[in-house]
Amino acid sequence: MRWFTLDEFDSPDLPGSGAFMQQEFLDRLDEARHLARVPFRINSGFRTSDRNKHVGGSEYSSHLTGWAADISATNSNRRWLIIEALLQVGFTRIGVADTFVHVDMDPSKAQNCLWLY
């Protein structure tokens, strides 16, 4: 990867767990980061079941299988640049919150979805 290291995706309770991220997802995210030309700080990548429960994640969270990440975005311009780049590289599952953008490409879930937190 050009813009990321696997440890950025580690679950805080399991060092090295960024290695459980899906390579296809990471490659596409790396491409989006290049296009956005702004840093993507990963708030959450892979999550263990315990970590997912701790943060109130869905029991079917795509973070559990390495198909998702939450990217820090604390203002509207940053959210726009991140989302624009994610769409350009073909991501079709995006969630928007006040402080982050969730992106995933979980093949087991409906595509072409945008939601708010």
Secondary structure, 3 states (H helix, E strand, C coil): CCCCCHHHHCECCECCHHHHCCHHHHHHHHHHHHHHCCCCCEEECCCCHHHHHHCCCCCCCHHHHCCEEEEECCCHHHHHHHHHHHHHCCCCEEEECCCEEEEECCCCCCCCEEEEC
